[in-house]
Amino acid sequence: MDSLDGMRTFVAVVETGSFTAAGKRLGISNKVASKYIAILEDQMKVNLLHRTTRSLSLTNEGRTYLQGCRKVLAAMDALALDMDPSGGLSGVLKISAPLALGETVVAQTALKFMEQYPDVVVHLEMSDHIVDLAEGGYDLAIRMGALKDSSLVARKLTTTDFLAVASPEYLARYGEPLHPADLADHSCVRDINAPDLNRWPFFVEGQLIHVPVSGAYLANSPEACLAPVFAGKGIYHCPEIFLADACETGRLVQVLAGFRSLALDIHAVQLPSAYRNPKVAAFIELLRHDIRHWAKAIHEKSAHMPNGVGHK
């Protein structure tokens, strides 16, 4: 066993949490991955991992060795990049993104990235489920909302506010809610992916309240939710970043503008072992620029979106 192979296997086992997932990531069997770790432990005369039938965890010696492995592997990868004419900007870049954001900002950034770096193959997968980066072989993932504690390296891309919107036709027919509590008398389009399907958050006199809402239409993406809203069927509460078309065309009106709602952070996350990967770094930087430009443009447009007052 080559020492670097042993180090890469050890890092992969720690990041994936199993020999099977590490083997899949490295293209070796779980038995070979386990054998490599055993050889390392035998060479250093210490246990690197605590093993149970259900989990693996680092020993104190394992934590120290992990830090050293990452430094050595980063140095070797940097040396390899120095010898690579493409500067590491080649090969496959595998990305996971939420469906709605992936179909808009991330997909557009991917096209620009491919033009700038023609030797990179972009593999974009969209799902509203949280994927395991190590097991799925993803170089990075885009996450919306609060991040769970993990060993992933995260970089904040932007923050987007939630807005409540409706069509002028809906407000002309059913009137405008002037207080969050008025939503009880309205048909509300609900997003299944929201943290609370039946309550929307608003700040009233500085206090966060969660207002009960109901309605006959539910869907699991902003695009699907906006369809009935455009058709005058209800009020929708969603991240501002998904309202680009509505802001440009004036098809929607902001309601309850005097009551601030919550904001949503958007992050790019990656495994520690991919932290210095040039492809990942270049894509994140481009996406960070694009998504902030996108968010700023939408915010400016939504700031000029008609208020619901006068559309009763």
C-alpha positions, -999 to 999 in steps of 0.1 A, spaced: 0 0 0 13 34 -10 13 59 20 -7 85 1 -33 58 -8 -36 50 29 -40 87 38 -66 93 11 -85 62 23 -84 73 59 -97 107 50 -124 92 29 -135 68 56 -137 97 81 -157 120 57 -181 93 45 -185 75 78 -181 40 65 -157 17 47 -183 9 20 -189 46 12 -152 54 12 -145 25 -11 -172 37 -35 -157 71 -35 -122 59 -42 -131 31 -66 -120 3 -43 -138 -24 -23 -148 -19 13 -125 -48 22 -96 -30 7 -105 2 24 -106 -16 58 -73 -33 50 -56 0 43 -67 15 76 -56 -17 95 -21 -13 78 -19 23 88 -28 14 124 -3 -14 124 25 9 111 19 36 137 10 12 166 -21 32 174 -59 29 169 -71 56 145 -108 47 147 -133 34 172 -153 7 155 -188 -5 165 -213 -25 144 -231 7 136 -206 35 135 -170 47 132 -155 75 153 -120 90 156 -97 83 185 -76 111 198 -47 98 177 -70 96 147 -79 133 150 -43 142 151 -35 120 121 -65 133 102 -51 169 104 -17 157 92 -32 138 64 -52 167 51 -21 189 52 0 163 33 -27 156 7 -33 193 2 4 199 -4 6 169 -29 -26 181 -47 -11 216 -49 21 202 -64 1 182 -89 -18 214 -99 15 231 -105 24 204 -129 -10 205 -146 -12 228 -176 -50 233 -170 -43 244 -134 -68 218 -121 -96 234 -141 -105 202 -160 -125 170 -154 -159 166 -139 -175 190 -115 -205 174 -98 -230 198 -81 -262 193 -61 -287 221 -59 -323 226 -48 -347 223 -77 -360 258 -80 -326 275 -74 -309 249 -96 -332 256 -125 -326 293 -124 -294 308 -109 -272 277 -107 -280 265 -142 -272 299 -156 -239 301 -137 -231 266 -150 -234 278 -186 -211 308 -179 -187 285 -161 -185 261 -191 -178 290 -214 -149 302 -192 -135 267 -185 -142 245 -215 -122 216 -201 -146 212 -172 -177 189 -175 -205 202 -153 -227 176 -138 -257 193 -121 -282 173 -102 -313 190 -87 -333 178 -57 -349 192 -27 -336 164 -6 -303 168 13 -277 147 -4 -246 130 12 -217 147 -6 -192 120 2 -215 90 -7 -228 107 -39 -194 119 -50 -205 155 -51 -179 183 -53 -202 208 -38 -239 214 -29 -260 245 -27 -281 246 5 -310 270 14 -319 277 50 -301 269 83 -272 245 80 -270 215 103 -238 211 123 -215 190 102 -179 186 91 -187 203 58 -170 236 48 -197 262 41 -195 296 23 -224 320 25 -236 331 -9 -264 355 0 -295 361 21 -330 364 6 -361 378 23 -395 362 23 -423 382 8 -461 377 7 -475 383 -28 -508 381 -47 -521 391 -81 -539 424 -85 -569 403 -97 -570 383 -65 -569 415 -44 -596 432 -64 -619 402 -59 -611 392 -23 -596 423 -7 -562 429 8 -550 415 42 -538 445 63 -525 424 92 -509 389 92 -539 377 112 -561 386 82 -546 357 63 -571 334 81 -597 348 58 -578 342 26 -568 313 4 -531 307 8 -509 287 -15 -485 266 5 -451 252 -2 -447 217 10 -409 223 15 -416 251 40 -406 244 76 -442 248 88 -468 240 62 -497 255 81 -482 287 96 -463 316 81 -439 338 102 -441 376 105 -428 401 129 -455 421 146 -444 450 169 -410 434 171 -422 399 181 -421 369 158 -455 353 154 -466 323 133 -499 329 116 -522 300 107 -529 297 70 -549 274 49 -558 269 12 -568 243 -14 -534 242 -32 -501 228 -21 -470 221 -41 -433 214 -36 -416 241 -56 -419 279 -59 -426 276 -97 -455 252 -91 -468 274 -63 -466 306 -83 -488 292 -111 -521 295 -92 -510 328 -76 -505 343 -111 -540 330 -119 -555 349 -90 -562 319 -68 -544 329 -36 -516 345 -16 -481 331 -16 -453 335 9 -419 328 -6 -382 338 -9 -378 370 -28 -352 354 -51 -379 334 -68 -399 364 -78 -378 377 -107 -405 373 -134 -432 387 -112 -411 418 -103 -403 425 -139 -438 421 -153 -458 435 -124 -480 404 -123 -478 403 -86 -484 427 -57 -466 426 -24 -490 424 6 -483 429 43 -453 450 33 -452 466 67 -447 433 84 -412 418 80 -409 381 77 -379 358 80 -348 357 57 -332 327 42 -295 321 39 -280 304 8 -247 285 12 -223 265 -9 -210 235 11 -182 211 3 -162 184 19 -130 195 36 -110 174 11 -124 195 -18 -117 228 -1 -87 237 -23 -100 221 -55 -96 248 -82 -128 238 -100 -149 240 -69 -133 273 -58 -138 289 -93 -174 278 -95 -183 290 -60 -168 324 -67 -187 327 -100 -219 316 -84 -214 339 -54 -211 368 -79 -241 358 -100 -264 350 -71 -257 383 -53 -262 402 -86 -294 382 -91 -306 388 -56 -298 426 -57 -316 430 -90 -347 413 -77 -346 432 -45 -345 465 -63 -373 454 -86 -394 441 -57 -388 474 -38 -407 490 -67 -434 463 -68 -468 479 -62 -480 477 -26 -514 460 -22 -530 491 -9 -555 504 -35 -561 470 -51 -591 461 -29 
